[in-house]
Structure formats: C-alpha cells, structure tokens
Amino acid sequence: DYIIACNGSMVLNNNKEIILNKYIDNDIAEEIIRSFLDKNDICIHLEVNGEHYLIETNSLENTKDLSEDIKEMLLRFNNRIKVEELFAIKRVYSFISIFSMKKDIKIAEEAKNLLIEKYGQGLEAYRNQYFVDIAPKNCSKGNGLRSILELDNIKEENLFAIGDSFNDVSMFELTNNSFTFHHVEEELKRIANNHVSSVKECIINIMD
C-alpha cells in the first residue's frame, strides 16, 4: 500500500502520490561528493530530481577485476553523469550512496563514521553492508514507517519488519516483531529479535 524510498526521505501511497519528501542540502551534498570523487574503489550513486545516476569517476574505468555481481549492478545503474555536468546547476538530492566496488565493509564503515562526524548535524548516514546510504537529517526507514503508522492509525505491535543491514535498525527499534537473517553480521543479529533463513520463512512465522 505504501513505498518507503531513499531510506525514508520519500514516502508514497498506493497511487504513487508523494506524502513525504525531504532533501539533502545542495551545498552539503556537493561537498560530500567532492570528498569521495578521487577515492580508489569508491563509486557514487545519486538520486537527483527524480533520476538515478552514477558519477563518472576513475573507479569506473577499470572494472575487469570486479566480482560478477558488482559488474551486473553497475550495468543496472546505466545512467552516468559527468562531475562537470552535475555541478553545473543546483540540484535536488533525495539520496546519495557511496559503495566499495570491492565490497570492502571496512571502507564503508570508515566512510560512514567520517560522514557522521563531519556532517551529522545535517544528514544521516547508515552502513548498508558495503554501501553507505546518506539521507536528509531525521530520515530513516523507521521514521518513514512511523509516519505510515500514524497516518493509518496502526499500532506498533501490528508491525513486522525484516532487513539485512544497519540501515534497517530504525525499523527494528519500532517493533518487537523484528526479523533478520542467519547470515548477517553478528551485531545486527543481536538487535533483531528473530532470525530466519529467508523472507518466506519470515512470512510463515508471521502467518503461524
């Protein structure tokens, strides 16, 4: 019935009408992007003005040593934008994601901590496996869900949430009916109340 997108910075109803929409300040967004442009192994994904882009950087020029799943993902993100074109005009940034193309969790964790330390007053940063998801301040999946609960007068005990990374923790904190997977990081398993092998198993658990 609803879509919570961009880590909670956008919420749509079942008619795809936007009922909540927040943005990252343009100056902060540009500063963040510039700080990661020359980092080896880092790729930058954006949602601006309703369109998704990868920024063309040196990291994208040599992909032959990357894993097949990363190569496939890069092909799916086929909209590319040059740095000069991106900064030529002021843009509306709903979401920024940086990720390690070698799937290095340590790099992602260090980047997340740096972002929170430097920009935490104006944005949110969540590690999503080897991604770092950057959203406007006070935007999270949990806050997006909370707005829907209030809108439809749904009690939190009737909410079930499942996720596989730290950008899902805000959902887990809303309900005792929190689920994650057996294969995820141990710290995340300590936060979720239930562990399953698949979404199917989670649904069976709920239906029982």
Secondary structure by P-SEA (a helix, b strand, c coil): cccccccccbbbcccccccbbbbccaaaaaaaaaaccccccbbbbbbcccbbbbcccccccccccccaaaaaaaaaacccccccccccbbbbbcbbbbbcccccaaaaaaaaaaaaacccccccccccccbbbbbcccccaaaaaaaaaaaaccccccbbbbbccccaaaaaaaccbbbbcccccaaaaaacccccccaaaaaaaaac
